[in-house]
Every structure is written in structure tokens, then in C-alpha cells.
Amino acid sequence: MERKSHLDTLAIVTLLVLCLSWGGQQVAIKLTMPDISPVMQAAIRSIGSTILIALWMLSRGQAIFGRDGTLWWGLAAGLLFAIEFLLIYWGLDFTHASRAVIFVYMSPFVVAIGTQWFVPGERLRAPQVAGLVLAFAGIVLAFGESFTLPSRRMLIGDSMLILAAVFWGATTVVIKAGPLAHASAAKTLLYQLGVSAVVLPVGSLLLGEAGIVRLSSLALSSLVYQTVWVAAITYLAWFWLIRHYPAPKLASFTFLTPIFGVLAGWLVLDEPLTSMLLAALVLVAAGIYFVNRPEKKA
């Protein structure tokens, strides 16, 4: 396997497509809510993408049920993943997609802090500390705005998305701290999707959601986008990039995702683009960049 030391044109174009895709996912969820309840959307996404990833592994001759000591760690990561997406999809029923993408991308900072305790050899450097401070200031600014908005529902939704970011970060720490760090990317992803495919339908029923109201062309297109494109293809593309290019350089590109998400919410859903939200976006994006910026060699 060829390992490259820098990002070439292929990597940069692929990263831009991934960030655009991830930034627009919240908009796709919001557009589909009149036809399919939010947590039910998440359930359908997980079920469909679980099947796709399992078929992809079988086509490549990869073992799905091999005994490699990852079972309990995989179930734990899957449960955290399921709760994360339950909160994301449910929370979007309360808040704007443009706000949601900012709060969800707190997760790199949860990872940066969590690895200090659970992953040996991980230490925060000065740029990372600066990044955490910048991002925290951005989150405080965006969350503070929710107190002044007309609807208190926004405050509930913002809180749920912040909690979702904590679970996303915790999922990453579990993967890095245990035997999943040495498992194949596809198997690690399959654990997360498979467990959530069981948990999320139950969550939808417990919440008393309407479920599938109608299967309009918009709803079907959104489900294909979320299931086939985002949860299967883009996640596998990300793992492929990690195997071929330096992870810190790849991670620094993720600061584009909340930017694309806020712009998509404004352009597609006509959500307000306030000065406080823009300031929060700049701070969070800068924080992600500094947290993921590679250390310069002496």
C-alpha cells in the first residue's frame, strides 16, 4: 500500500466533496421531516448502510464474525454511535440545520480532551489548547444566542446537538483506546451501523413518532443520499484517505464542514444567518484547524 506524505489533487478534491456532503446532511434531514420522522430517518439510514457495508466486506473477502477481541468494544462504540445520531436527528426537529452543524462539530475537541486520559502518548500541544479555547468561545457564543431567540425549542435542540457531539467524540475515543484501533475500517464502521440499526427503530417507537408519513420523491432522494452516499460511500472514502494520506493533514480539512453546513442551511432552508452565528462559525472553524494542525518537526 502506497503511503503519501502530502495531499495531492485527488485527496484535496475528495476531501472537498466529503465536507460538502457532510455539511449538507442536516439540510437533507430537515427537508425530509414532513414525510418521515427524524429518528425513523436515522433508523432507515443505519439499516440500509449496514446491509451495504456488509455486502461490500463480503465482496472483498473480509470476515464479518471473526474472533478478534473487538466484540464488546464494538458494541460499546455502536451504542454511543446510536445515541449520537438519535440526538442529532431528534434535535433537528427543534433547531436549525445551520446551528446544528456547528454544535455537532464540537466532537474533535471532545476527542482531543478524551485521548489525554484514555490513549497513551496523546498530549495536547500549545496550538491544540488554543484551538480548544477558540472553539469553546464559538460554542458559548452560538449557544448564548439561543437564549435570546423567540422559541425556547431552539435551546432544547441546541443542547441535544451539543450532547450528540460529546457522544461522537466518546465513540472516537473508544475506537482509539481499544482493539478497534487495529481492526479494519469497514468492520469498525459495521459495528456502529449495525448496533444503531437495532437501537434507532426502538427509539423512534418509544418517542411516539409518526414514522413514514409518505414516500415522496424528495423523501426517497434524501434517504438514498443519507444511506448510500453519506453513511456508506463517504465514510468508506474517508477511511481510504486515512490509509493513504497523513491523518493530521486530512483532519485539518474538516473545518470546512460546518462552513458548508451553515451556508447550505441559509441557501436551501432560508435559515437566518446572524452575525453571532457567523462569529461562532469562524471561531469553531479556526479551533478545528488548530486542534488538527500537524506538529512542525524540528
Protein Blocks (a to p, Z undefined) as FASTA:
>chain_A
ZZdfbdcfklmmmmmmmmmmmmmmmmmmmmmmmmpcfklmmmmmmmmmmmmmmmmmmmno
pafkbcehlmmmmmmmmmmmmmmmmmmmmmmmmmcfklmmmmmmmmmmmmmmmmmmmmgh
iacdfklmmmmmmmmmmmmmmmmmmmmpmblklmmmmmmmmmmmmmmmmmmmmmmmmmml
mmcfklmmmmmmmmmmmmmmmmmmmnopgbjabacfklmmmmmmmmmmmmmmmmmmmmmm
mmmmcfklmmmmmmmmmmmmmmmmmmmnopacdfklmmmmmmmmmmmmmmmpccddZZ
